[in-house]
């Protein structure tokens, strides 16, 4: 029985967190007296582990100021969540996940979020029943290191040739290539189609429907794998 594995990124792929991530970066910058970064700078670091991302965003900070910058980013998100904020799913995201699950796909998550953020997302209605495993930057090396994908394949009893990584950034694409799995991008997140293709994306889908067509083709060609 063919049971391919689809590993999904969260931010910018399933969840529209563009506004909240930019807001948190701006509030964290103001807290330490820096100018607010524009969205184009912020979008480039999404997907990296938080410590790495903030160091890339403001590379000239002292270790003390970097620690304050990171803490300010976390505090901004905590304030948003305490006020009841929840990032919306992209239209058709949930229907696509349910359809893949119904068709026999194994599903996992690989994200630059911390474990707390993953838990918040897994608390969304229906999510805990869909994903076999979840992997984040707190578990070990972050993107583009292949560690999360190696862990996902181990947890889901999958091989690289039957696994696809679906994300919206060059970091996702590079991680997939480093792990030897099929790198697929989506056009509605943080990095442009051109940036993802330059990183080596085999295909960048413009809609969830288009993504499903590509995944159907992959499943039809995937080698027979063990039943999880």
N, CA, C and O of each residue as an XYZ file, in Angstrom:
912
protein
N       0.861     -1.202      0.000
C       0.000      0.000      0.000
C       0.887      1.239      0.000
O       1.788      1.358      0.830
N       0.641      2.147     -0.913
C       1.422      3.372     -0.982
C       0.927      4.366      0.058
O      -0.237      4.765      0.034
N       1.802      4.765      0.966
C       1.430      5.720      1.999
C       2.451      6.856      2.002
O       3.333      6.880      2.860
N       2.353      7.795      1.064
C       3.332      8.882      1.033
C       3.181      9.778      2.258
O       2.128      9.817      2.895
N       4.242     10.487      2.567
C       4.277     11.416      3.706
C       4.378     12.844      3.193
O       5.260     13.165      2.397
N       3.474     13.697      3.652
C       3.533     15.134      3.364
C       3.863     15.863      4.649
O       3.108     15.802      5.620
N       4.985     16.549      4.653
C       5.399     17.341      5.816
C       5.122     18.807      5.493
O       5.637     19.343      4.512
N       4.316     19.440      6.314
C       3.902     20.824      6.083
C       4.603     21.788      7.035
O       4.726     21.521      8.230
N       5.056     22.900      6.493
C       5.382     24.079      7.286
C       4.067     24.676      7.796
O       2.998     24.353      7.280
N       4.144     25.546      8.808
C       2.927     26.173      9.335
C       2.794     27.618      8.855
O       1.903     27.925      8.063
N       3.677     28.513      9.331
C       3.549     29.943      9.034
C       3.745     30.211      7.548
O       4.781     29.869      6.979
N       2.747     30.824      6.926
C       2.850     31.165      5.521
C       2.459     30.039      4.585
O       2.369     30.244      3.374
N       2.226     28.845      5.131
C       1.829     27.699      4.315
C       0.412     27.266      4.648
O      -0.440     27.166      3.765
N       0.164     27.009      5.926
C      -1.180     26.661      6.388
C      -1.852     27.822      7.110
O      -3.070     27.985      7.044
N      -1.048     28.625      7.800
C      -1.561     29.696      8.664
C      -1.063     31.047      8.156
O       0.123     31.212      7.873
N      -1.972     32.007      8.044
C      -1.608     33.342      7.574
C      -1.161     34.194      8.765
O      -1.972     34.862      9.407
N       0.127     34.156      9.044
C       0.699     34.881     10.186
C       1.517     36.084      9.742
O       2.330     36.591     10.514
N       1.321     36.543      8.531
C       2.142     37.631      8.001
C       2.010     38.901      8.836
O       3.019     39.521      9.172
N       0.793     39.295      9.173
C       0.596     40.541      9.914
C       1.120     40.431     11.343
O       1.755     41.360     11.843
N       0.860     39.308     12.001
C       1.254     39.183     13.407
C       2.767     39.082     13.568
O       3.319     39.635     14.518
N       3.441     38.393     12.666
C       4.903     38.298     12.766
C       5.539     39.666     12.533
O       6.468     40.043     13.247
N       5.050     40.412     11.543
C       5.602     41.744     11.310
C       5.333     42.649     12.501
O       6.214     43.398     12.923
N       4.127     42.588     13.046
C       3.794     43.413     14.213
C       4.717     43.090     15.387
O       5.213     44.002     16.049
N       4.953     41.806     15.652
C       5.812     41.426     16.771
C       7.239     41.912     16.568
O       7.886     42.359     17.515
N       7.734     41.826     15.332
C       9.092     42.297     15.058
C       9.186     43.807     15.255
O      10.183     44.298     15.784
N       8.162     44.549     14.836
C       8.162     46.010     15.003
C       8.100     46.394     16.483
O       8.824     47.290     16.917
N       7.255     45.734     17.253
C       7.156     46.051     18.675
C       8.450     45.707     19.403
O       8.881     46.447     20.287
N       9.070     44.594     19.040
C      10.332     44.210     19.672
C      11.430     45.217     19.343
O      12.253     45.545     20.198
N      11.443     45.706     18.104
C      12.438     46.710     17.711
C      12.238     48.005     18.494
O      13.204     48.582     18.994
N      10.994     48.464     18.602
C      10.726     49.696     19.343
C      11.148     49.562     20.807
O      11.628     50.521     21.411
N      10.966     48.378     21.366
C      11.298     48.157     22.777
C      12.776     48.393     23.075
O      13.137     48.762     24.192
N      13.634     48.178     22.069
C      15.065     48.377     22.311
C      15.598     49.594     21.552
O      16.808     49.763     21.406
N      14.686     50.433     21.075
C      15.090     51.696     20.460
C      15.532     51.605     19.029
O      16.259     52.480     18.559
N      15.123     50.577     18.313
C      15.478     50.436     16.904
C      14.325     50.900     16.022
O      13.171     50.869     16.450
N      14.620     51.327     14.805
C      13.533     51.625     13.857
C      12.753     50.354     13.541
O      13.306     49.255     13.569
N      11.479     50.508     13.242
C      10.670     49.347     12.879
C      11.154     48.766     11.550
O      11.298     49.510     10.580
N      11.408     47.464     11.482
C      11.824     46.870     10.208
C      10.648     46.800      9.240
O       9.513     46.553      9.649
N      10.921     47.016      7.964
C       9.826     46.900      7.009
C       9.499     45.429      6.763
O      10.282     44.534      7.083
N       8.321     45.208      6.188
C       7.841     43.840      6.010
C       8.781     43.014      5.148
O       8.958     41.823      5.404
N       9.389     43.620      4.130
C      10.239     42.858      3.228
C      11.442     42.270      3.952
O      11.892     41.171      3.625
N      11.968     43.007      4.945
C      13.072     42.453      5.742
C      12.584     41.329      6.645
O      13.249     40.302      6.781
N      11.435     41.521      7.254
C      10.931     40.524      8.199
C      10.581     39.220      7.498
O      10.857     38.142      8.024
N       9.982     39.303      6.325
C       9.530     38.083      5.660
C      10.690     37.158      5.300
O      10.510     35.948      5.166
N      11.874     37.733      5.146
C      13.025     36.918      4.751
C      13.478     35.960      5.853
O      14.085     34.929      5.562
N      13.191     36.288      7.108
C      13.717     35.475      8.210
C      12.676     34.487      8.748
O      12.986     33.691      9.634
N      11.453     34.529      8.225
C      10.416     33.614      8.708
C      10.771     32.181      8.320
O      11.184     31.910      7.193
N      10.603     31.273      9.277
C      10.937     29.874      9.063
C      12.189     29.455      9.804
O      12.351     28.283     10.145
N      13.078     30.405     10.055
C      14.267     30.121     10.851
C      13.882     30.032     12.324
O      12.846     30.560     12.727
N      14.710     29.369     13.128
C      14.470     29.379     14.562
C      14.528     30.823     15.051
O      15.223     31.650     14.462
N      13.799     31.131     16.130
C      13.642     32.523     16.538
C      14.985     33.193     16.817
O      15.221     34.303     16.340
N      15.859     32.557     17.568
C      17.149     33.171     17.892
C      17.935     33.493     16.623
O      18.503     34.577     16.490
N      17.959     32.542     15.695
C      18.676     32.741     14.440
C      18.004     33.844     13.623
O      18.681     34.707     13.065
N      16.672     33.815     13.555
C      15.933     34.787     12.760
C      16.186     36.211     13.234
O      16.423     37.107     12.424
N      16.137     36.416     14.534
C      16.302     37.772     15.054
C      17.737     38.255     14.882
O      17.967     39.448     14.685
N      18.695     37.352     14.954
C      20.090     37.726     14.716
C      20.312     38.103     13.256
O      21.108     38.995     12.962
N      19.618     37.436     12.340
C      19.711     37.786     10.921
C      19.017     39.116     10.655
O      19.499     39.929      9.867
N      17.884     39.332     11.317
C      17.135     40.571     11.113
C      17.919     41.790     11.579
O      17.915     42.823     10.909
N      18.597     41.677     12.730
C      19.398     42.788     13.269
C      20.783     42.259     13.637
O      21.051     41.997     14.810
N      21.671     42.098     12.642
C      22.955     41.433     12.877
C      23.941     42.229     13.717
O      24.927     41.663     14.188
N      23.712     43.520     13.922
C      24.680     44.325     14.654
C      24.457     44.401     16.153
O      25.171     45.140     16.831
N      23.503     43.671     16.696
C      23.177     43.777     18.115
C      24.201     43.067     18.993
O      24.774     42.047     18.610
N      24.414     43.621     20.158
C      25.224     42.935     21.158
C      24.449     41.723     21.667
O      23.232     41.667     21.489
N      25.108     40.758     22.290
C      24.379     39.605     22.836
C      23.266     40.019     23.794
O      22.199     39.405     23.811
N      23.514     41.060     24.591
C      22.496     41.514     25.543
C      21.285     42.100     24.819
O      20.142     41.800     25.161
N      21.548     42.943     23.811
C      20.444     43.550     23.073
C      19.698     42.510     22.231
O      18.482     42.596     22.064
N      20.433     41.531     21.702
C      19.780     40.465     20.947
C      18.831     39.681     21.857
O      17.720     39.334     21.457
N      19.277     39.409     23.069
C      18.416     38.694     24.021
C      17.164     39.509     24.326
O      16.077     38.944     24.448
N      17.302     40.826     24.449
C      16.138     41.684     24.693
C      15.223     41.722     23.472
O      14.000     41.751     23.606
N      15.817     41.722     22.291
C      15.059     41.736     21.047
C      14.210     40.468     20.932
O      13.029     40.527     20.591
N      14.825     39.331     21.219
C      14.124     38.048     21.172
C      13.007     38.018     22.214
O      11.891     37.583     21.928
N      13.318     38.481     23.418
C      12.314     38.496     24.487
C      11.149     39.415     24.129
O       9.997     39.105     24.434
N      11.443     40.546     23.483
C      10.391     41.466     23.074
C       9.482     40.864     22.025
O       8.274     41.101     22.036
N      10.051     40.088     21.121
C       9.254     39.415     20.094
C       8.300     38.429     20.740
O       7.113     38.397     20.414
N       8.821     37.621     21.662
C       7.975     36.653     22.365
C       6.882     37.362     23.159
O       5.728     36.933     23.168
N       7.259     38.449     23.825
C       6.289     39.176     24.653
C       5.169     39.751     23.798
O       4.011     39.757     24.215
N       5.504     40.236     22.602
C       4.479     40.774     21.714
C       3.468     39.695     21.341
O       2.261     39.936     21.365
N       3.960     38.510     20.999
C       3.048     37.424     20.665
C       2.214     37.013     21.868
O       1.025     36.720     21.736
N       2.838     36.991     23.044
C       2.081     36.633     24.246
C       0.938     37.619     24.479
O      -0.166     37.221     24.850
N       1.206     38.906     24.260
C       0.140     39.902     24.424
C      -0.987     39.667     23.423
O      -2.166     39.769     23.765
N      -0.615     39.353     22.188
C      -1.645     39.094     21.173
C      -2.507     37.896     21.560
O      -3.732     37.943     21.455
N      -1.861     36.828     22.004
C      -2.622     35.630     22.348
C      -3.480     35.842     23.593
O      -4.603     35.347     23.674
N      -2.941     36.583     24.561
C      -3.723     36.874     25.762
C      -4.956     37.711     25.438
O      -5.964     37.655     26.142
N      -4.859     38.489     24.360
C      -6.003     39.298     23.920
C      -6.964     38.509     23.031
O      -7.950     39.054     22.535
N      -6.670     37.222     22.833
C      -7.562     36.370     22.064
C      -7.245     36.247     20.588
O      -8.045     35.705     19.825
N      -6.066     36.752     20.166
C      -5.712     36.680     18.746
C      -5.384     35.251     18.338
O      -4.744     34.513     19.087
N      -5.826     34.869     17.150
C      -5.428     33.604     16.536
C      -5.250     33.832     15.048
O      -6.141     34.355     14.378
N      -4.087     33.434     14.531
C      -3.858     33.613     13.103
C      -4.823     32.735     12.318
O      -5.055     31.583     12.685
N      -5.387     33.274     11.238
C      -6.340     32.480     10.463
C      -5.642     31.463      9.573
O      -4.514     31.673      9.127
N      -6.329     30.367      9.326
C      -5.882     29.434      8.305
C      -6.114     30.050      6.932
O      -7.058     30.815      6.734
N      -5.249     29.712      5.992
C      -5.518     30.109      4.610
C      -6.768     29.373      4.114
O      -7.003     28.224      4.487
N      -7.568     30.037      3.272
C      -8.731     29.361      2.704
C      -8.312     28.051      2.019
O      -7.309     28.006      1.306
N      -9.073     27.018      2.239
C      -8.861     25.684      1.672
C      -7.755     24.890      2.367
O      -7.519     23.738      2.005
N      -7.074     25.472      3.353
C      -6.016     24.720      4.031
C      -6.587     23.498      4.746
O      -6.085     22.387      4.575
N      -7.632     23.700      5.544
C      -8.183     22.585      6.300
C      -8.806     21.541      5.380
O      -8.648     20.342      5.608
N      -9.501     21.978      4.361
C     -10.103     21.029      3.424
C      -9.027     20.194      2.730
O      -9.219     19.003      2.484
N      -7.894     20.824      2.417
C      -6.793     20.101      1.772
C      -6.200     19.070      2.715
O      -5.948     17.935      2.308
N      -5.972     19.444      3.969
C      -5.424     18.492      4.940
C      -6.354     17.301      5.135
O      -5.909     16.154      5.168
N      -7.638     17.580      5.263
C      -8.604     16.492      5.446
C      -8.662     15.583      4.221
O      -8.786     14.364      4.340
N      -8.573     16.190      3.056
C      -8.615     15.404      1.828
C      -7.399     14.490      1.729
O      -7.535     13.319      1.376
N      -6.216     15.009      2.036
C      -5.012     14.195      1.987
C      -5.080     13.061      3.006
O      -4.720     11.922      2.708
N      -5.541     13.384      4.202
C      -5.671     12.367      5.244
C      -6.645     11.278      4.794
O      -6.377     10.090      4.973
N      -7.754     11.675      4.220
C      -8.751     10.717      3.736
C      -8.184      9.846      2.618
O      -8.546      8.675      2.499
N      -7.300     10.410      1.805
C      -6.713      9.666      0.691
C      -5.557      8.766      1.111
O      -4.963      8.088      0.274
N      -5.238      8.755      2.393
C      -4.214      7.836      2.881
C      -2.839      8.417      3.103
O      -1.909      7.688      3.447
N      -2.688      9.730      2.911
C      -1.396     10.354      3.171
C      -1.084     10.348      4.668
O      -1.979     10.501      5.498
N       0.177     10.171      4.995
C       0.648     10.459      6.340
C       1.036     11.937      6.377
O       1.646     12.447      5.437
N       0.682     12.618      7.460
C       0.913     14.058      7.567
C       1.751     14.369      8.800
O       1.582     13.763      9.857
N       2.659     15.328      8.639
C       3.491     15.791      9.752
C       3.736     17.287      9.591
O       3.476     17.862      8.535
N       4.236     17.902     10.648
C       4.557     19.328     10.657
C       6.044     19.527     10.895
O       6.657     18.798     11.675
N       6.629     20.522     10.218
C       8.014     20.931     10.458
C       8.050     22.447     10.399
O       7.833     23.029      9.336
N       8.319     23.092     11.517
C       8.142     24.537     11.625
C       9.254     25.199     12.412
O       9.903     24.577     13.253
N       9.459     26.475     12.120
C      10.394     27.278     12.897
C       9.812     27.765     14.208
O      10.524     28.384     14.999
N       8.539     27.505     14.462
C       7.937     27.881     15.736
C       8.561     27.101     16.887
O       9.241     26.096     16.678
N       8.317     27.582     18.112
C       8.731     26.792     19.268
C       7.632     25.786     19.601
O       6.571     25.775     18.977
N       7.905     24.945     20.593
C       6.954     23.895     20.941
C       5.629     24.471     21.439
O       4.568     23.885     21.222
N       5.699     25.610     22.100
C       4.476     26.248     22.579
C       3.585     26.677     21.409
O       2.366     26.507     21.446
N       4.215     27.232     20.373
C       3.460     27.621     19.198
C       2.862     26.427     18.483
O       1.731     26.489     18.001
N       3.610     25.345     18.413
C       3.094     24.125     17.796
C       1.871     23.634     18.561
O       0.867     23.247     17.964
N       1.968     23.652     19.890
C       0.844     23.192     20.714
C      -0.401     24.038     20.466
O      -1.512     23.512     20.415
N      -0.216     25.350     20.310
C      -1.365     26.214     20.017
C      -2.022     25.820     18.699
O      -3.247     25.801     18.585
N      -1.197     25.508     17.712
C      -1.762     25.121     16.428
C      -2.413     23.745     16.472
O      -3.455     23.534     15.853
N      -1.817     22.818     17.189
C      -2.403     21.491     17.283
C      -3.711     21.503     18.064
O      -4.488     20.550     18.001
N      -3.952     22.592     18.805
C      -5.225     22.735     19.519
C      -6.350     23.211     18.598
O      -7.512     23.236     19.003
N      -6.011     23.588     17.360
C      -7.063     23.960     16.408
C      -7.974     22.748     16.177
O      -7.527     21.602     16.233
N      -9.217     23.014     15.923
C     -10.186     21.932     15.762
C      -9.775     20.982     14.634
O      -9.614     21.394     13.485
N      -9.610     19.729     14.978
C      -9.302     18.699     13.995
C      -7.837     18.450     13.735
O      -7.487     17.413     13.171
N      -6.965     19.366     14.127
C      -5.556     19.215     13.773
C      -4.903     18.017     14.445
O      -4.148     17.288     13.802
N      -5.175     17.805     15.700
C      -4.505     16.721     16.426
C      -4.808     15.361     15.803
O      -4.017     14.427     15.934
N      -5.951     15.249     15.126
C      -6.318     13.979     14.504
C      -5.668     13.792     13.136
O      -5.686     12.689     12.589
N      -5.105     14.839     12.587
C      -4.567     14.783     11.231
C      -3.081     14.457     11.180
O      -2.632     13.738     10.288
N      -2.318     14.981     12.131
C      -0.856     14.905     12.042
C      -0.305     13.794     12.927
O      -0.627     13.706     14.112
N       0.523     12.957     12.334
C       1.161     11.879     13.087
C       2.227     12.439     14.020
O       2.380     11.965     15.146
N       2.964     13.445     13.558
C       4.043     13.998     14.366
C       4.235     15.467     14.037
O       3.793     15.951     12.995
N       4.903     16.166     14.943
C       5.232     17.585     14.738
C       6.659     17.816     15.199
O       7.116     17.221     16.175
N       7.355     18.687     14.486
C       8.779     18.902     14.729
C       9.064     20.394     14.619
O       8.585     21.054     13.697
N       9.837     20.923     15.554
C      10.064     22.366     15.585
C      11.510     22.667     15.931
O      12.300     21.771     16.227
N      11.837     23.953     15.885
C      13.224     24.378     16.076
C      13.736     24.072     17.477
O      14.946     23.950     17.668
N      12.852     23.944     18.458
C      13.293     23.625     19.811
C      13.737     22.171     19.950
O      14.411     21.815     20.917
N      13.361     21.333     18.985
C      13.708     19.917     19.067
C      15.153     19.645     18.670
O      15.682     18.575     18.969
N      15.794     20.591     18.005
C      17.152     20.382     17.517
C      17.483     21.457     16.505
O      16.915     22.547     16.567
N      18.384     21.187     15.573
C      18.732     22.209     14.580
C      17.509     22.664     13.788
O      16.661     21.854     13.415
N      17.430     23.972     13.537
C      16.317     24.502     12.754
C      16.610     24.460     11.271
O      17.668     24.003     10.841
N      15.659     24.943     10.501
C      15.817     25.031      9.049
C      16.998     25.943      8.716
O      17.215     26.939      9.406
N      17.756     25.625      7.681
C      17.552     24.586      6.665
C      18.215     23.245      6.963
O      18.315     22.402      6.072
N      18.671     23.029      8.202
C      19.195     21.718      8.575
C      18.101     20.670      8.361
O      16.933     20.954      8.626
N      18.443     19.472      7.892
C      17.410     18.475      7.603
C      16.913     17.709      8.822
O      16.117     16.781      8.672
N      17.358     18.069     10.025
C      17.036     17.272     11.216
C      15.537     17.076     11.405
O      15.099     15.970     11.722
N      14.741     18.130     11.216
C      13.299     17.987     11.425
C      12.681     17.000     10.442
O      11.795     16.231     10.812
N      13.136     17.017      9.214
C      12.592     16.081      8.228
C      13.054     14.659      8.515
O      12.284     13.714      8.341
N      14.279     14.495      8.944
C      14.734     13.163      9.343
C      13.880     12.636     10.486
O      13.502     11.464     10.494
N      13.574     13.500     11.456
C      12.752     13.094     12.588
C      11.329     12.758     12.143
O      10.732     11.800     12.633
N      10.787     13.551     11.212
C       9.435     13.288     10.723
C       9.368     11.946      9.999
O       8.434     11.170     10.203
N      10.350     11.679      9.164
C      10.353     10.402      8.452
C      10.490      9.228      9.409
O       9.858      8.189      9.215
N      11.311      9.387     10.439
C      11.454      8.315     11.432
C      10.149      8.093     12.185
O       9.742      6.953     12.411
N       9.491      9.191     12.574
C       8.248      9.080     13.337
C       7.120      8.489     12.509
O       6.236      7.819     13.044
N       7.147      8.734     11.213
C       6.059      8.298     10.331
C       6.411      7.055      9.526
O       5.628      6.622      8.681
N       7.580      6.480      9.781
C       8.023      5.267      9.097
C       8.024      5.461      7.586
O       7.488      4.641      6.841
N       8.629      6.548      7.149
C       8.657      6.893      5.731
C      10.094      7.000      5.237
O      11.022      7.219      6.015
N      10.251      6.842      3.945
C      11.550      6.963      3.288
C      11.591      8.278      2.493
O      10.538      8.809      2.138
N      12.782      8.807      2.210
C      12.875     10.064      1.458
C      12.145     10.033      0.119
O      11.538     11.026     -0.279
N      12.200      8.903     -0.574
C      11.588      8.844     -1.900
C      10.060      8.849     -1.855
O       9.417      9.025     -2.890
N       9.467      8.659     -0.669
C       8.003      8.735     -0.555
C       7.568      9.935      0.280
O       6.439      9.985      0.768
N       8.477     10.907      0.441
C       8.211     12.069      1.299
C       8.303     13.365      0.511
O       9.162     13.517     -0.358
N       7.411     14.298      0.822
C       7.435     15.622      0.210
C       7.371     16.664      1.318
O       6.637     16.499      2.292
N       8.137     17.731      1.168
C       8.099     18.876      2.081
C       7.379     20.009      1.383
O       7.703     20.354      0.247
N       6.384     20.601      2.074
C       5.589     21.678      1.500
C       5.752     22.924      2.359
O       5.363     22.926      3.527
N       6.320     23.977      1.796
C       6.539     25.201      2.549
C       6.456     26.427      1.654
O       6.178     26.329      0.459
N       6.701     27.580      2.259
C       6.557     28.836      1.520
C       7.849     29.632      1.456
O       7.860     30.742      0.923
N       8.953     29.084      1.995
C      10.203     29.845      2.013
C      11.357     29.047      1.423
O      11.294     27.824      1.297
N      12.402     29.766      1.070
C      13.625     29.107      0.605
C      14.220     28.225      1.689
O      14.896     27.244      1.381
N      13.981     28.559      2.962
C      14.485     27.736      4.061
C      13.838     26.349      4.042
O      14.505     25.345      4.292
N      12.534     26.298      3.742
C      11.841     25.013      3.627
C      12.396     24.211      2.452
O      12.641     23.009      2.558
N      12.584     24.896      1.343
C      13.057     24.214      0.137
C      14.460     23.650      0.353
O      14.742     22.510     -0.018
N      15.331     24.450      0.952
C      16.703     23.989      1.193
C      16.720     22.823      2.178
O      17.490     21.878      2.004
N      15.879     22.880      3.209
C      15.783     21.763      4.150
C      15.366     20.488      3.428
O      15.935     19.422      3.664
N      14.368     20.596      2.541
C      13.908     19.425      1.800
C      15.024     18.833      0.952
O      15.223     17.618      0.932
N      15.749     19.698      0.254
C      16.854     19.222     -0.585
C      17.925     18.564      0.278
O      18.472     17.526     -0.097
N      18.226     19.157      1.424
C      19.231     18.588      2.316
C      18.814     17.217      2.852
O      19.664     16.387      3.175
N      17.504     16.986      2.946
C      16.999     15.704      3.454
C      16.733     14.701      2.341
O      16.404     13.546      2.613
N      16.874     15.130      1.089
C      16.650     14.226     -0.033
C      15.194     13.944     -0.328
O      14.868     12.895     -0.884
N      14.294     14.881      0.045
C      12.864     14.697     -0.223
C      12.411     15.719     -1.260
O      13.125     16.680     -1.549
N      11.223     15.507     -1.816
C      10.726     16.396     -2.865
C      10.399     17.769     -2.287
O       9.594     17.860     -1.361
N      11.004     18.850     -2.810
C      10.725     20.201     -2.305
C       9.617     20.881     -3.099
O       9.770     21.151     -4.290
N       8.498     21.155     -2.430
C       7.381     21.859     -3.062
C       7.130     23.172     -2.342
O       7.178     23.231     -1.114
N       6.862     24.232     -3.107
C       6.570     25.532     -2.530
C       5.124     25.926     -2.749
O       4.407     25.323     -3.547
N       4.710     26.965     -2.014
C       3.401     27.578     -2.226
C       3.607     29.072     -2.400
O       4.527     29.659     -1.830
N       2.733     29.682     -3.201
C       2.961     31.063     -3.644
C       2.345     32.115     -2.740
O       2.512     33.306     -3.002
N       1.633     31.722     -1.679
C       0.851     32.699     -0.918
C       1.483     33.100      0.409
O       0.845     33.804      1.192
N       2.702     32.681      0.687
C       3.303     32.944      1.986
C       4.320     34.061      1.995
O       4.072     35.142      1.462
N       5.477     33.799      2.606
C       6.464     34.846      2.876
C       7.473     35.062      1.750
O       7.833     36.206      1.469
N       7.930     34.018      1.112
C       8.918     34.163      0.049
C       8.238     34.100     -1.313
O       7.211     33.441     -1.480
N       8.817     34.784     -2.268
C       8.239     34.833     -3.608
C       8.443     33.508     -4.339
O       9.260     32.675     -3.948
N       7.678     33.344     -5.404
C       7.848     32.167     -6.256
C       9.283     32.092     -6.758
O       9.894     31.024     -6.764
N       9.815     33.237     -7.180
C      11.182     33.265     -7.723
C      12.210     32.866     -6.661
O      13.160     32.143     -6.962
N      12.030     33.326     -5.435
C      12.968     32.978     -4.367
C      12.935     31.481     -4.065
O      13.972     30.869     -3.814
N      11.755     30.908     -4.091
C      11.644     29.470     -3.824
C      12.216     28.644     -4.971
O      12.884     27.635     -4.740
N      11.959     29.065     -6.190
C      12.504     28.339     -7.342
C      14.024     28.441     -7.370
O      14.712     27.482     -7.720
N      14.544     29.610     -6.998
C      16.000     29.778     -6.966
C      16.635     28.852     -5.942
O      17.775     28.419     -6.114
N      15.903     28.548     -4.878
C      16.412     27.637     -3.843
C      16.316     26.180     -4.265
O      16.927     25.310     -3.643
N      15.545     25.905     -5.329
C      15.458     24.540     -5.841
C      14.090     23.899     -5.765
O      13.975     22.684     -5.927
N      13.039     24.688     -5.522
C      11.690     24.120     -5.472
C      11.362     23.423     -6.795
O      11.561     23.988     -7.870
N      10.863     22.202     -6.701
C      10.485     21.487     -7.908
C       9.238     22.083     -8.550
O       9.091     22.079     -9.772
N       8.349     22.591     -7.714
C       7.124     23.232     -8.196
C       6.660     24.188     -7.106
O       6.822     23.896     -5.921
N       6.083     25.331     -7.489
C       5.488     26.276     -6.539
C       4.028     26.431     -6.923
O       3.710     26.981     -7.978
N       3.135     25.942     -6.060
C       1.707     25.941     -6.359
C       1.089     27.305     -6.089
O       1.416     27.963     -5.101
N       0.198     27.718     -6.971
C      -0.479     28.991     -6.806
C      -1.753     28.898     -5.998
O      -2.245     29.905     -5.489
N      -2.298     27.679     -5.874
C      -3.516     27.446     -5.101
C      -3.404     26.083     -4.421
O      -2.566     25.259     -4.789
N      -4.260     25.858     -3.424
C      -4.287     24.546     -2.802
C      -4.758     23.485     -3.796
O      -4.308     22.340     -3.741
N      -5.668     23.862     -4.709
C      -6.099     22.917     -5.719
C      -4.950     22.464     -6.595
O      -4.826     21.280     -6.907
N      -4.104     23.413     -6.994
C      -2.931     23.074     -7.798
C      -1.974     22.198     -7.002
O      -1.397     21.253     -7.539
N      -1.809     22.511     -5.730
C      -0.951     21.687     -4.881
C      -1.454     20.250     -4.838
O      -0.657     19.315     -4.920
N      -2.759     20.062     -4.712
C      -3.326     18.712     -4.653
C      -3.068     17.940     -5.940
O      -2.814     16.736     -5.901
N      -3.131     18.622     -7.075
C      -2.839     17.960     -8.350
C      -1.405     17.439     -8.361
O      -1.152     16.310     -8.782
N      -0.468     18.267     -7.894
C       0.939     17.857     -7.843
C       1.121     16.696     -6.870
O       1.849     15.749     -7.163
N       0.464     16.766     -5.720
C       0.585     15.695     -4.732
C      -0.039     14.396     -5.236
O       0.491     13.316     -4.978
N      -1.149     14.489     -5.944
C      -1.750     13.289     -6.529
C      -0.777     12.610     -7.488
O      -0.650     11.385     -7.494
N      -0.099     13.409     -8.288
C       0.874     12.855     -9.208
C       2.034     12.203     -8.483
O       2.520     11.149     -8.892
N       2.481     12.841     -7.393
C       3.566     12.268     -6.596
C       3.131     10.942     -5.986
O       3.885      9.970     -6.017
N       1.913     10.891     -5.427
C       1.424      9.668     -4.789
C       1.331      8.531     -5.799
O       1.606      7.379     -5.465
N       0.948      8.849     -7.026
C       0.822      7.816     -8.048
C       2.171      7.226     -8.429
O       2.249      6.081     -8.875
N       3.241      8.010     -8.254
C       4.586      7.544     -8.629
C       5.392      7.054     -7.442
O       6.425      6.408     -7.618
N       4.924      7.360     -6.210
C       5.712      7.038     -5.022
C       5.876      5.533     -4.876
O       4.950      4.779     -5.179
N       7.040      5.086     -4.417
C       7.246      3.647     -4.215
C       6.350      3.116     -3.109
O       5.913      3.877     -2.246
N       6.078      1.840     -3.127
C       5.282      1.222     -2.082
C       6.076      1.294     -0.778
O       7.252      0.932     -0.732
N       5.424      1.759      0.265
C       6.074      1.897      1.570
C       5.268      1.147      2.607
O       4.139      0.731      2.349
N       5.845      0.978      3.769
C       5.208      0.241      4.845
C       4.000      1.008      5.363
O       3.990      2.239      5.349
N       2.994      0.294      5.814
C       1.816      0.902      6.409
C       2.177      1.391      7.789
O       2.666      0.626      8.620
N       1.928      2.712      8.044
C       2.295      3.271      9.352
C       1.310      2.813     10.408
O       1.444      3.176     11.576
